[in-house]
């Protein structure tokens, strides 16, 4: 994501668990597009499992609050590919 962009993702962690994470996404579709390959590769390659899991977590969190991110995740088949 370009640092010149006014769109971005803000994640405010309230506690150590995923349920305590409050996500506010502003145009997160492009973020999902960039993270999708990492999430898919992480599911297939043990050496990239941690990065893939984190990418999948970010994608899921943004898709939950942003329609563009959800649409992009569906278009990229992120969940189907990552959870094979």
RAFENMO-V307447 format. One record per pair of residues at least 24 apart in sequence whose ideal C-beta (glycine too) atoms are under 10 Angstrom apart, sorted by sequence separation. I is the first residue (numbers start at 0). GAP is how many residues later the second one is. D is the distance in whole Angstrom. If there is no record, write none. Layout:
[[I & GAP & D] [I & GAP & D]]
This chain:
[[6 & 24 & 9] [30 & 24 & 10] [34 & 24 & 6] [4 & 25 & 8] [55 & 25 & 10] [0 & 26 & 10] [4 & 26 & 10] [31 & 26 & 8] [32 & 26 & 10] [55 & 26 & 5] [0 & 27 & 9] [30 & 27 & 7] [31 & 27 & 5] [34 & 27 & 9] [54 & 27 & 8] [55 & 27 & 8] [1 & 28 & 9] [30 & 28 & 8] [31 & 28 & 10] [0 & 29 & 6] [52 & 29 & 9] [0 & 30 & 6] [27 & 30 & 9] [31 & 30 & 6] [51 & 30 & 7] [27 & 31 & 9] [30 & 31 & 6] [31 & 31 & 7] [0 & 33 & 7] [24 & 33 & 10] [27 & 33 & 9] [28 & 33 & 9] [0 & 34 & 10] [27 & 34 & 4] [28 & 34 & 10] [31 & 34 & 9] [34 & 34 & 10] [38 & 34 & 9] [22 & 35 & 9] [26 & 35 & 10] [27 & 35 & 8] [30 & 35 & 9] [42 & 35 & 10] [20 & 36 & 9] [24 & 36 & 8] [25 & 36 & 10] [31 & 36 & 8] [32 & 36 & 9] [35 & 36 & 8] [39 & 36 & 8] [22 & 37 & 10] [24 & 37 & 5] [27 & 37 & 8] [28 & 37 & 7] [30 & 37 & 10] [31 & 37 & 5] [34 & 37 & 10] [35 & 37 & 7] [38 & 37 & 9] [39 & 37 & 8] [43 & 37 & 9] [22 & 38 & 4] [23 & 38 & 10] [24 & 38 & 9] [27 & 38 & 4] [28 & 38 & 9] [29 & 38 & 8] [30 & 38 & 7] [31 & 38 & 8] [33 & 38 & 10] [34 & 38 & 9] [39 & 38 & 7] [42 & 38 & 7] [43 & 38 & 9] [17 & 39 & 7] [21 & 39 & 9] [22 & 39 & 6] [24 & 39 & 9] [25 & 39 & 10] [26 & 39 & 8] [27 & 39 & 10] [28 & 39 & 4] [29 & 39 & 9] [31 & 39 & 9] [32 & 39 & 6] [35 & 39 & 9] [36 & 39 & 8] [38 & 39 & 5] [39 & 39 & 10] [42 & 39 & 4] [20 & 40 & 6] [22 & 40 & 10] [24 & 40 & 5] [25 & 40 & 8] [27 & 40 & 6] [28 & 40 & 5] [31 & 40 & 4] [32 & 40 & 9] [35 & 40 & 4] [37 & 40 & 10] [38 & 40 & 9] [39 & 40 & 9] [40 & 40 & 9] [41 & 40 & 7] [42 & 40 & 7] [43 & 40 & 8] [22 & 41 & 7] [23 & 41 & 7] [24 & 41 & 4] [26 & 41 & 6] [27 & 41 & 4] [28 & 41 & 9] [30 & 41 & 8] [31 & 41 & 5] [34 & 41 & 9] [35 & 41 & 8] [36 & 41 & 9] [39 & 41 & 4] [40 & 41 & 9] [42 & 41 & 6] [17 & 42 & 9] [22 & 42 & 5] [23 & 42 & 9] [24 & 42 & 9] [25 & 42 & 10] [26 & 42 & 9] [27 & 42 & 9] [28 & 42 & 7] [29 & 42 & 8] [31 & 42 & 10] [32 & 42 & 9] [35 & 42 & 5] [38 & 42 & 8] [39 & 42 & 6] [17 & 43 & 8] [21 & 43 & 9] [22 & 43 & 8] [24 & 43 & 8] [28 & 43 & 4] [31 & 43 & 9] [32 & 43 & 7] [34 & 43 & 8] [38 & 43 & 5] [24 & 44 & 6] [27 & 44 & 8] [28 & 44 & 9] [31 & 44 & 7] [36 & 44 & 10] [37 & 44 & 10] [38 & 44 & 10] [39 & 44 & 9] [24 & 45 & 10] [27 & 45 & 10] [32 & 45 & 10] [35 & 45 & 8] [22 & 46 & 10] [28 & 46 & 9] [31 & 46 & 7] [35 & 46 & 9] [10 & 47 & 8] [8 & 49 & 8] [10 & 50 & 7] [10 & 51 & 9] [8 & 52 & 9] [8 & 53 & 6] [8 & 56 & 10] [8 & 57 & 9] [8 & 60 & 9] [6 & 61 & 10]]
